[in-house]
């Protein structure tokens, strides 16, 4: 997915106009733009139908500018994933580096590129692959990304981002097969999980409630 970093000014949207519109989504995403390097802590909780318990990982996300993003996982293992130059590289601890073309990993590409676009405020980059809509106001907003291409639609149902002000709190990737991955960011991630194996409904409610 192609991206171009933009530095634009936050647009104040009247509460009366806050319907589910692309313009609101664009304004919200642009308002999140930061100057690289930028980083945020994360907790990722993945729900899979074939598993009895969710998979949980935590660490730090770093946007280095342009199309470069790093995800350093520190728990429950050490792993570094780097996005850039059209490929995803993954290294577990001191092990070998695995290189994957983004064309072969659309779900990983969508998730990591979504983080990168949010940190850079790149609404235009997201719109090349997703239809954007949003509801809410500065106190609490929700942005929904629906994949445009059939290839993405076969793998991803939607990406939903909850946030407040200029900061995203929670990003949820809904797979086409019904699985879901929740990623808590910023203040919400710093607060940690309240349960060692949170129920999906409880985590969704926390994303809506915020920090």
Protein Blocks (a to p, Z undefined) as FASTA:
>chain_A
ZZdddddddddddfklmccdfklmmmmmmmmpccdddddddddddddfkbmbdcdddddd
ddebjjbccdddfbfbdcddddeehiacddehjbccddddfklmmmlmmmmmmmmmmmno
paklmmmmpccddeddfkbccdddddfbfklmmmmmbdcdddehjbcfbdcdddfkopac
dddehjlmmnopabfbdcfklmmmmmmnoZZ
